[in-house]
Amino acid sequence: MNTHYPIKQVMDKEGRIVDSSYESLINEQLVKDLYYHMYRIRTFDRKAISLQRQGRLGTYAPFEGQEAAQVGSAMALQPADWMFPTYRDHGAKLTFGADMAGTFLYWNGRVEGCVPPEGRNIFPPAVPIATQLPHAAGAAWAERRKGTKNASIAYFGDGATSEGDFHEGMNFASVFKAPVVFFNQNNRYAISVPIEKQMNSETIAQKAVAYGMPGVRIDGNDCLIVYFEVMKALEEARKGQGPTLIEAVTWRTGAHTTADDPTKYRPADQGKDIVDPLLRMERFMKNNGYWDEAWVQETAERITAEIEKAVEDMESYPTPNVEDLFDYVFAEMPAQLAEQKQSYLTHLRGNQ
Amino acid sequence: MARIISMADAINEAMKLAMRKDENVILMGEDVAGGAEVDHLQDEDAWGGVLGVTKGLVQEFGRDRILDTPIAEAGYMGAAMAAASTGLRPIAELMFNDFIGSCLDEVLNQGAKFRYMFGGKAQVPVTVRTMHGAGFRAAAQHSQSLYALFTSVPGLKVVVPSTPYDAKGLLLAAIEDNDPVIFFEDKTLYNVTGEVPEEYYTIPLGKADIKREGSDVTIIGIGKQVNTALEAAEKLASQGIEAEVVDPRSLSPLDENTLLASVEKTNRLVIVDEANPRCNVATDIAALVADKGFDFLDAPIKRVTAPHTPVPFSPPLEDIYLPTPEKVIEAVNEMIGETPSVGAYA
């Protein structure tokens, strides 16, 4: 099956173009935009881990190593498309337009962190596994029924392909030709369980055959191939050709979350052969004359300032209102819940 | 010989003892071996689950008996139910009780009904171990306490221990039991320590335990809310009110007699349950006492629960969401204030 689903690349590990058919699509602006977002979300990710270690942020799920997959896929979307991320896809969310201070607030347990900016369709990150696949299928099907050209993208990991929801979401989308891209980031581990122990299939892409949809296997650390293949799948979807399964082969550099230690379940030398996606993009830019030291410097400073500001905004955010606990449970608050709210407020005032 | 160990270690020890005693006991679930699947770690100390509760099991019992399953709750839960009906005695670990949504049919429609639908010919000696409880900053989909859902299903037994000693004895009883038992472990209690004997012992399912004797009010707590009740009782004692704290330990079957006898003695009842208030165990026990113990009561029954909202992710909101000793004391004071006494009319 590996031979049926070879890993597609635009660039090799040294950043050299290996498939010239994409060459005409590459331009300086695109390359700089992709690099900018990868650098931005990596800096965010590292900042989030450091805030968690200092007790300034809750448990956090890092995505370092998966920046090319997240940025390339999110950049291929149109503004009115639907995004269904998981807890590890905050990089994709930020690239698509989620608010950065809001993203920090999410990890501090604030409901404000789940609210997408006006005009962006981003579902709250799915924390249970694979539940977002049927959602993506349903939203895409609804857009088709409404007669729009909007599509949806579902983010999920290798572990999610074991769930029943994976099968049901894929089948539904295929049967109803829903315009959805099933974007799999195969980072090779479901918490501590390596992919060989999760499935007997050699690839995830081959699972598409069973649903009668195209399956594509790509180098998830090559931001350009991710961007072009997701774009192509979205275009097919918009034309009414139905869903595509894309397997982006990547690597989770760090832990599952800040609550575990990957050295306890991964061989020390595993992943050593992987070239960091940002370094690959840097090599590609240098090889092709897109690397501009002054621009890189200026970009880094701008992003650092943006992140510092977002942290400041998160930390100066007013403490949550007790009302938040009650106000979003129903459209109209039932009398019993209103009573409970009142009694909480009274109880808390009594304690002050 | 008893030693002081944590609840997590007591649960771990119970599984080891059960597996040493009976070859048919196996464990399956997500990350239960935890790293032992990695070749270079095979003989080393793998982490054993997201909170380390199953640590050391795969080293002792091997991969044939400790299965790291794919992330497929319906798959392994269904497999466990049917494996149990062939004679194995599986422990199926559902990492968080909130994930029951992904495999509810296998538990409530399948495992719970096999014995009944086979006219008694089949049995399902499975133990589903699962984490529950708020206070861990784990948000709305990883913090619920769903024991009432299972308590309402005929064919299932439900256990919610509050101490390391009870956890070990109840888990061994659950594994020995010939019906499916849902065993709830509060994730915030794993590090709580207590005296636990080294040897194999069981605590019968359906037997409540009086954690503190008292004469003025009965406080029934579920799971870690037993500790909330005990803290409240200590503070009430300084006010001159002696509370009796009762831990049902098993919700199905429920030890009605012990609960009713305590209310008969104290004439007042507060139930502390961190689940949402509608159709929860506090409500069920309140109905039981209203039905069978109405004449014992000197005041209306009070329930201290979470509000009818999801568990908030925000730490300050989660802290106020849960029952606290202060809320229990408020409830007790309210009912004692309401109780007519001779002096009140003087």
Interface residues (C-beta under 8 A of the other chain):
Chain A: G58 T59 N108 G109 R110 V111 V127 P128 I129 A130 G159 A160 S162 E163 G164 D165 A190 I191 S192 V193 P194 K197 Q198 M199 A259 D260 D261 K264 Y265 R266 P267 A268 T319 P320 V322 D324 L325 F326 V329 Q336 L337 Q340 K341 Y344 H347 L348 N351
Chain B: E30 D31 G34 G35 E37 V38 D39 H40 L41 A46 W47 V50 D68 P70 I71 A72 E73 A74 G75 D98 F99 G101 S102 R137 A138 A139 Q141 H142 P277 P307 H308 T309 P310 P312 F313 S314 P315 P316 L317 E318 I320 Y321 E326 K327 E330
